[in-house]
Amino acid sequence: MPEIKIIDKSFSLSRKRGNGTVRYEVWEIDGAVSRYNLAYINHRIYFGDNGRVLGYDNRHGHHRHYMGVVESVDTDCYEEIEQRFEQEWVVLLEAYNAKHNR
């Protein structure tokens, strides 16, 4: 079976919400997630790694990017990784907004 891209979406966050872009790309083979790339990009928070503040992907094993630091994650379950990603970028935005929108 060929690999099929099943999710390709991104959305921009308003300046009031903290700015940046959240990106989801997911591919599957025969109904199972085969590859994914999740990223929160915000050049105001981090300039390196093309602005990727936070990201998860499995290009070379399941791993997490955080402001240039790459570490393995303890699960290969896409649903768990997606949930972690969503929780983390929301917390990052809240912290950024608390610091910059006083």
Order of alpha helices (4+ residues) and beta strands (2+ residues): beta-beta-beta-beta-beta-beta-alpha
